[in-house]
């Protein structure tokens, strides 16, 4: 076996091991997220309603995420020509923060339309 072939084979094995480790971590993370949202005191629908009322708009995207201060809903709301990122406390249903999103950061990784 040539030196080049051994190097390529070693790189492929390392990449495969890394991918398997990442997949296991991701699966565990998804399970933990599912368990966490089941413990939230308010529903996603309630969080969306609070965010929409806060900026007088319509939700276009929402997700449940772990923040520095605990679990919260992150709701993206369009109001007129502006878009806001609104964080809603998962236990109280109150708006934690609301900032205007100058550039839609969630789509920065998407291919151009």
Rosetta blueprint (number, residue, H / E / L):
1 X L
2 X L
3 X H
4 X H
5 X H
6 X H
7 X H
8 X H
9 X H
10 X H
11 X H
12 X H
13 X H
14 X H
15 X H
16 X H
17 X H
18 X H
19 X H
20 X H
21 X H
22 X H
23 X H
24 X H
25 X H
26 X H
27 X H
28 X H
29 X H
30 X H
31 X H
32 X H
33 X H
34 X H
35 X H
36 X H
37 X H
38 X H
39 X L
40 X L
41 X L
42 X L
43 X L
44 X H
45 X H
46 X H
47 X H
48 X H
49 X H
50 X H
51 X H
52 X H
53 X H
54 X H
55 X H
56 X L
57 X L
58 X E
59 X E
60 X E
61 X E
62 X E
63 X E
64 X E
65 X E
66 X E
67 X E
68 X L
69 X L
70 X E
71 X E
72 X E
73 X E
74 X E
75 X E
76 X E
77 X E
78 X E
79 X E
80 X L
81 X L
82 X E
83 X E
84 X E
85 X E
86 X E
87 X E
88 X E
89 X E
90 X L
91 X L
92 X L
93 X L
94 X L
95 X E
96 X E
97 X E
98 X E
99 X E
100 X E
101 X L
102 X L
103 X L
104 X L
105 X H
106 X H
107 X H
108 X L
109 X L
110 X L
111 X L
112 X L
113 X L
